[in-house]
Amino acid sequence: MRDAEFTDPRLVAVYDAECGWSADDDFFLTEVGTAPLRVLDFGCGTGRLTLALAAAGHTVTGVDPARASLAAARAKPGAERVSWVAGSREVLPVGVYDVALMTSHVAQFLTDDGQWRATLAALRAALVDGGRLLFDSRDPADRRWERWNPVDSRRHVPLPDGQVVRVWTDVTAVRGGGLVELRRHYRFPGGERLRSRAVLRFRDEARLRADLTAAGFRVDRVHGGWHGEAVGAGEDGELVVVATAG
């Protein structure tokens, strides 16, 4: 199944256990700041950062098309502070938010150029003039997919109920235009095995800047990592974008 780690409740639980708070969350929380703002977390998943933003005093809306991920988010402490919305760009209002976020490489799941540009346009429309868009995307120059193999990617993920799930990734195709196809493998205690397929789009800095400009954004900064490194200079292999609407 494609993107099953977001839609299959069993794999959502593995994703949630594996993806704890990290340097990217610190970066986005700091960038949003402490003054109360209206924040959109687009592609909020199981709500790790969404809930932290709400706890910091912001008025937060979490939007995601995966209902199983939203169910996990709604079950967490503090979830009542967040407005959770099932859907994608079609559910976004106009001129409402001060900040919009796309974290955890959500941008890379928007593989089609038309879909990507329409999403940027919808995010621009959802922001007030002068509002900010913050997101991350892996730098294709880092060639991160070369480390997604059964040896280097193998890890053990402990679940809250004590089970330990073995997880690994392999790449099935690298195609033109920065498209990478992969599979994630999950082996549960007792030998049950589940799989999830994904297709990701790697866009370079020039492409991101051009698409943002076309959508009505001004690109303020692009970092190469979570500590403000120049593009290509850090170890994170990221393109971390801060842009302003209008």
TORBAVEX-864152 format. One record per residue (C-alpha): x, y, z; residue number from 1; chain. Coordinates in pm, whole numbers. Last residue first. Layout:
<rs>
- X | Y | Z | i | ch
- X | Y | Z | NUM | A
...
</rs>
This chain:
<rs>
- X | Y | Z | i | ch
- 348 | 3905 | -87 | 246 | A
- 379 | 3595 | 129 | 245 | A
- 712 | 3551 | 304 | 244 | A
- 951 | 3256 | 274 | 243 | A
- 1170 | 3052 | 510 | 242 | A
- 1303 | 2732 | 351 | 241 | A
- 1507 | 2450 | 499 | 240 | A
- 1685 | 2259 | 224 | 239 | A
- 1832 | 1960 | 401 | 238 | A
- 2131 | 1730 | 374 | 237 | A
- 2167 | 1723 | 753 | 236 | A
- 2547 | 1719 | 761 | 235 | A
- 2594 | 2088 | 691 | 234 | A
- 2768 | 2288 | 420 | 233 | A
- 2555 | 2199 | 116 | 232 | A
- 2319 | 2493 | 169 | 231 | A
- 2467 | 2722 | 431 | 230 | A
- 2419 | 2613 | 791 | 229 | A
- 2145 | 2771 | 1003 | 228 | A
- 2138 | 2510 | 1279 | 227 | A
- 1874 | 2279 | 1132 | 226 | A
- 2055 | 2226 | 805 | 225 | A
- 2131 | 2358 | 456 | 224 | A
- 1942 | 2680 | 510 | 223 | A
- 1732 | 2875 | 261 | 222 | A
- 1635 | 3226 | 361 | 221 | A
- 1397 | 3508 | 271 | 220 | A
- 1227 | 3365 | -36 | 219 | A
- 957 | 3611 | -140 | 218 | A
- 630 | 3433 | -214 | 217 | A
- 368 | 3489 | -482 | 216 | A
- 331 | 3140 | -628 | 215 | A
- 579 | 3210 | -910 | 214 | A
- 838 | 3317 | -651 | 213 | A
- 785 | 2993 | -460 | 212 | A
- 824 | 2784 | -775 | 211 | A
- 1146 | 2962 | -875 | 210 | A
- 1299 | 2935 | -528 | 209 | A
- 1216 | 2567 | -499 | 208 | A
- 1360 | 2491 | -842 | 207 | A
- 1683 | 2680 | -767 | 206 | A
- 1722 | 2504 | -432 | 205 | A
- 1694 | 2156 | -580 | 204 | A
- 1377 | 1950 | -590 | 203 | A
- 1371 | 1585 | -474 | 202 | A
- 1032 | 1426 | -533 | 201 | A
- 931 | 1125 | -323 | 200 | A
- 736 | 812 | -417 | 199 | A
- 630 | 580 | -137 | 198 | A
- 542 | 216 | -81 | 197 | A
- 453 | 63 | 255 | 196 | A
- 511 | -293 | 362 | 195 | A
- 388 | -525 | 635 | 194 | A
- 546 | -839 | 781 | 193 | A
- 419 | -1070 | 1050 | 192 | A
- 711 | -1266 | 1196 | 191 | A
- 595 | -1333 | 1550 | 190 | A
- 708 | -992 | 1668 | 189 | A
- 643 | -744 | 1386 | 188 | A
- 849 | -699 | 1070 | 187 | A
- 801 | -366 | 893 | 186 | A
- 942 | -291 | 547 | 185 | A
- 948 | 52 | 386 | 184 | A
- 956 | 62 | 8 | 183 | A
- 1102 | 328 | -217 | 182 | A
- 1053 | 523 | -538 | 181 | A
- 1271 | 829 | -600 | 180 | A
- 1172 | 1107 | -842 | 179 | A
- 1425 | 1386 | -899 | 178 | A
- 1314 | 1474 | -1250 | 177 | A
- 1441 | 1151 | -1394 | 176 | A
- 1391 | 825 | -1210 | 175 | A
- 1548 | 645 | -917 | 174 | A
- 1376 | 312 | -862 | 173 | A
- 1314 | 44 | -598 | 172 | A
- 1488 | 205 | -301 | 171 | A
- 1500 | -3 | 15 | 170 | A
- 1395 | 74 | 369 | 169 | A
- 1416 | -105 | 703 | 168 | A
- 1206 | -157 | 1014 | 167 | A
- 1212 | -419 | 1288 | 166 | A
- 926 | -375 | 1531 | 165 | A
- 972 | -413 | 1906 | 164 | A
- 666 | -483 | 2116 | 163 | A
- 654 | -335 | 2465 | 162 | A
- 303 | -186 | 2446 | 161 | A
- 445 | 165 | 2390 | 160 | A
- 623 | 47 | 2074 | 159 | A
- 999 | -10 | 2044 | 158 | A
- 1141 | 56 | 1694 | 157 | A
- 1442 | -147 | 1585 | 156 | A
- 1647 | -10 | 1295 | 155 | A
- 1774 | -109 | 951 | 154 | A
- 1845 | 184 | 719 | 153 | A
- 2215 | 118 | 654 | 152 | A
- 2174 | -254 | 581 | 151 | A
- 1839 | -281 | 400 | 150 | A
- 1913 | 26 | 184 | 149 | A
- 1810 | 389 | 210 | 148 | A
- 2161 | 533 | 229 | 147 | A
- 2173 | 602 | -148 | 146 | A
- 1839 | 782 | -110 | 145 | A
- 2017 | 1065 | 73 | 144 | A
- 2179 | 1186 | -247 | 143 | A
- 2309 | 1501 | -69 | 142 | A
- 2286 | 1697 | -396 | 141 | A
- 1913 | 1620 | -397 | 140 | A
- 1871 | 1847 | -90 | 139 | A
- 1589 | 1710 | 123 | 138 | A
- 1286 | 1932 | 162 | 137 | A
- 1182 | 2144 | 459 | 136 | A
- 911 | 2401 | 517 | 135 | A
- 828 | 2745 | 655 | 134 | A
- 574 | 2979 | 492 | 133 | A
- 536 | 3325 | 643 | 132 | A
- 260 | 3582 | 648 | 131 | A
- 330 | 3927 | 506 | 130 | A
- -6 | 3942 | 337 | 129 | A
- -228 | 3702 | 527 | 128 | A
- -179 | 3336 | 449 | 127 | A
- -439 | 3096 | 309 | 126 | A
- -395 | 3232 | -45 | 125 | A
- -20 | 3164 | -34 | 124 | A
- -89 | 2813 | 95 | 123 | A
- -335 | 2753 | -188 | 122 | A
- -82 | 2875 | -446 | 121 | A
- 190 | 2654 | -300 | 120 | A
- -49 | 2359 | -315 | 119 | A
- -142 | 2432 | -677 | 118 | A
- 228 | 2446 | -764 | 117 | A
- 296 | 2108 | -606 | 116 | A
- -9 | 1940 | -760 | 115 | A
- 81 | 2073 | -1104 | 114 | A
- 442 | 1962 | -1068 | 113 | A
- 344 | 1611 | -957 | 112 | A
- 546 | 1469 | -669 | 111 | A
- 379 | 1632 | -372 | 110 | A
- 524 | 1378 | -126 | 109 | A
- 845 | 1579 | -124 | 108 | A
- 676 | 1885 | 23 | 107 | A
- 570 | 1684 | 328 | 106 | A
- 939 | 1657 | 417 | 105 | A
- 875 | 1624 | 792 | 104 | A
- 741 | 1982 | 798 | 103 | A
- 505 | 2194 | 591 | 102 | A
- 428 | 2500 | 804 | 101 | A
- 204 | 2802 | 749 | 100 | A
- 233 | 3123 | 951 | 99 | A
- 6 | 3425 | 999 | 98 | A
- -305 | 3237 | 888 | 97 | A
- -652 | 3344 | 770 | 96 | A
- -637 | 3504 | 426 | 95 | A
- -833 | 3239 | 237 | 94 | A
- -950 | 2909 | 382 | 93 | A
- -775 | 2576 | 320 | 92 | A
- -995 | 2270 | 267 | 91 | A
- -898 | 2212 | -98 | 90 | A
- -527 | 2215 | -13 | 89 | A
- -553 | 1884 | 172 | 88 | A
- -815 | 1708 | 378 | 87 | A
- -914 | 1610 | 730 | 86 | A
- -914 | 1908 | 967 | 85 | A
- -796 | 1915 | 1329 | 84 | A
- -850 | 2241 | 1522 | 83 | A
- -598 | 2221 | 1805 | 82 | A
- -635 | 2292 | 2179 | 81 | A
- -841 | 1975 | 2229 | 80 | A
- -535 | 1771 | 2132 | 79 | A
- -364 | 1864 | 2459 | 78 | A
- -292 | 1504 | 2551 | 77 | A
- -292 | 1277 | 2246 | 76 | A
- -593 | 1094 | 2100 | 75 | A
- -660 | 1362 | 1836 | 74 | A
- -315 | 1309 | 1689 | 73 | A
- -364 | 933 | 1652 | 72 | A
- -700 | 992 | 1483 | 71 | A
- -536 | 1249 | 1255 | 70 | A
- -282 | 989 | 1144 | 69 | A
- -558 | 737 | 1072 | 68 | A
- -753 | 1005 | 882 | 67 | A
- -470 | 1069 | 637 | 66 | A
- -553 | 1385 | 435 | 65 | A
- -386 | 1616 | 689 | 64 | A
- -460 | 1963 | 825 | 63 | A
- -367 | 2081 | 1175 | 62 | A
- -501 | 2423 | 1273 | 61 | A
- -324 | 2609 | 1552 | 60 | A
- -397 | 2918 | 1761 | 59 | A
- -59 | 2972 | 1924 | 58 | A
- 2 | 2960 | 2299 | 57 | A
- 314 | 2745 | 2327 | 56 | A
- 95 | 2440 | 2397 | 55 | A
- -66 | 2494 | 2056 | 54 | A
- 274 | 2494 | 1888 | 53 | A
- 375 | 2181 | 2078 | 52 | A
- 55 | 2007 | 1970 | 51 | A
- 118 | 2077 | 1604 | 50 | A
- 482 | 1969 | 1634 | 49 | A
- 394 | 1611 | 1731 | 48 | A
- 58 | 1606 | 1555 | 47 | A
- 23 | 1255 | 1416 | 46 | A
- 52 | 1383 | 1061 | 45 | A
- 43 | 1763 | 1036 | 44 | A
- 43 | 1775 | 657 | 43 | A
- -19 | 2148 | 664 | 42 | A
- 38 | 2289 | 1014 | 41 | A
- -142 | 2624 | 989 | 40 | A
- -62 | 2880 | 1259 | 39 | A
- -257 | 3180 | 1384 | 38 | A
- -7 | 3363 | 1602 | 37 | A
- 60 | 3425 | 1971 | 36 | A
- 403 | 3591 | 2015 | 35 | A
- 651 | 3317 | 2114 | 34 | A
- 828 | 3242 | 1788 | 33 | A
- 731 | 3059 | 1470 | 32 | A
- 1101 | 3023 | 1393 | 31 | A
- 1174 | 2873 | 1736 | 30 | A
- 907 | 2605 | 1696 | 29 | A
- 1030 | 2532 | 1344 | 28 | A
- 1393 | 2489 | 1447 | 27 | A
- 1321 | 2287 | 1760 | 26 | A
- 1100 | 2053 | 1558 | 25 | A
- 1380 | 2005 | 1305 | 24 | A
- 1626 | 1928 | 1585 | 23 | A
- 1424 | 1633 | 1715 | 22 | A
- 1103 | 1527 | 1889 | 21 | A
- 1015 | 1166 | 1825 | 20 | A
- 961 | 987 | 1496 | 19 | A
- 994 | 617 | 1576 | 18 | A
- 698 | 577 | 1808 | 17 | A
- 467 | 781 | 1584 | 16 | A
- 575 | 594 | 1272 | 15 | A
- 521 | 260 | 1444 | 14 | A
- 173 | 363 | 1563 | 13 | A
- 90 | 490 | 1214 | 12 | A
- 199 | 147 | 1090 | 11 | A
- -69 | -28 | 1292 | 10 | A
- -329 | 239 | 1211 | 9 | A
- -273 | 203 | 833 | 8 | A
- -306 | 546 | 667 | 7 | A
- 15 | 738 | 745 | 6 | A
- 267 | 452 | 748 | 5 | A
- 66 | 314 | 456 | 4 | A
- 210 | 572 | 217 | 3 | A
- 127 | 349 | -83 | 2 | A
- 0 | 0 | 0 | 1 | A
</rs>
